[in-house]
């Protein structure tokens, strides 16, 4: 079915472009294709398996966003009420304008309050140091803790544009997760476990991998200048001060396809209606108005390359997925959903064609040329040979 993709992948493995990966394809009814290639780690040469565990990083965002949208569905949260009604800090945060001649940071008040809609669509004004040179300069100049510390203080950075003004990637989903914790009184980790992953049977999706899961975990690989990869192991930070709505989950291809099937089935699982169909409809359409997704310019090329999927095509953001508003060259329907994780994990959901795919590798930096090319070849092969 996907012989051309498999041939291209074997060439990439043979050329040392990528150590290994796992891919899966699902309809709304069941898994249609699942395969593992290459090795989990250049340290051990242990083979990839379909149940290999990956750090899915920002592929956490759609799951955390879905958790928040359950509370919107129940009218516990409102998309357009100022978020400061729940977390007062969000009413005091200022916009970072730049730096004076003496090197002092200059600020001003935002033009409008931050709302939950802004947070879920990345139009809040919050960014991350790796994709905002201005914020990176501020953090370096002030010694403010970075996101990698796991400290809640790391989230308390200024905005880099006015809420609602444009799209800008960053820590918005982390704040949305804190809002969920504030109104429910339980951690985001516990809420996702009891309300999302366990009802979906996603028992390999967690912030806390068990010892058994760790035995199936792949290394993170960084290409070396000469040849080959440096392999490093994931460090599970137990002393975090908050759970990342923006990242932090570990998962498998099989588990993530269960989440995709729920979206394809309008919120329905094998045993229950996890979301109302109207909520899925709301989540999967443009929620950012006239704003459009823009290219991310990386301030740290060791973390991420400059990033934009399908340059030249119009892209918006739902609650909370990227949406391609036009058909892609790979065959993905207009209105389909997708996103990625910083270790080169990718997925898409095509509700019109009743299909979704997952591509998990574990490489630095994000948008690795070989990984992205293989993901696109996988998707193109699906539409050419299967759909």
Phi, psi and omega in degrees: 000316183240039186297323180296316177298315181298323178294315178298321180294317178298324176297317180294320177296315181296328180275359179073026181279336183205138182286320182180166179197167175229137179232155177211151179228134181223146166265183175292342184267317188193168175295131181256336183197138178206129184205149178241144183221146174076208187238157178284328184205137175288348177285321187246341185061021176292137186289147169297144174230162184295342178257018174301140183264133181237149166281113185270359172047241186287356169288357167294326189304313179298327180288314178295321178297321177297320178300315178296321182292337172298322180286329173294316179302323181276002180063026172279327176239154177237137184294331191244008173279140177308130182294341179294343176295338180253316177239101185306327180307325184291348173268351183251347183295140183250168177267127176280116182272326183160210183225141180285176180298335179268002177091006180278139177291140179244141186228164170211165178286145177291156182286339182206159181287155175283135176243169176298324177301317177301318182293318183284342180251007181059036175245021185281335188104345175286143177228190174234154184299328184285341180239020173216108179298326179296312180292322178299319177298317180299314182295318179296319184288328185260346184074017179299139181299142178271165183302328183296343180286339183076007180275140179297330178302332181298335179281342187273066179249161178289162173285157176248358169200168182288140177306134178083355186282323181196181176266136177205125187285145179173222190265014185304318182290335174294319176293322177298322176296321177293326175297316177302315181297322182295318185275338181262336182078009177232163182288154175301321177305312182290322180296312179300319181297312187278331187253343183238295191288315180295316176301332179270358183073025181269070187279353175257019180241114187196159169280341185241082179300135176288170177300323179294319177296320180299329179291343179254010188273138177278157173280164169266131185245134177244120179300140178264158186299316182283290176195165177081188184227147169266125181260133175228152183265150177293138175256114179279108184279112182272341185261025180298147178267354177203159177263132187281112169292340181269348181178170176122345180281147169252145184200181177233165177301315181299320179294315184293330177294332176294321176295317178300316180298323177299318178294317179297330183262025176055041174091359184268139173249182179297333187242348186200172173258097186290325176227153170290145177305325180295327178291317177298320178299317179295318183294332191255017175233160182310124179240013184244013176064229184278353178293155179225150177295136182243165175297137174271124178262115186284134174266353180222093184292346175284341179263315184207145168278166170305142192223129168200129176276134177050064179307140180095342176267144180287130182228137178238191180223135176261215185234071014216094179222154165284143180236123173274117186280354177230156177298140181268163180295338178285343181113354181297134182293150170301140181089006179281164186247150178192167162185194194208174173231155192293344176266026178066053167251144187217153172208162169214155179226117180249096183290329180295320182262002178057050182211150175209151183226154178229137180226112183242118168235182181214081186229150167248148351277173179299152182060038172306134187302314182292316181296315181296319180297320180291322176301314180294323177293322177299311181297315180298321179295322177302311184288332180281323190249347188238308188284000000 
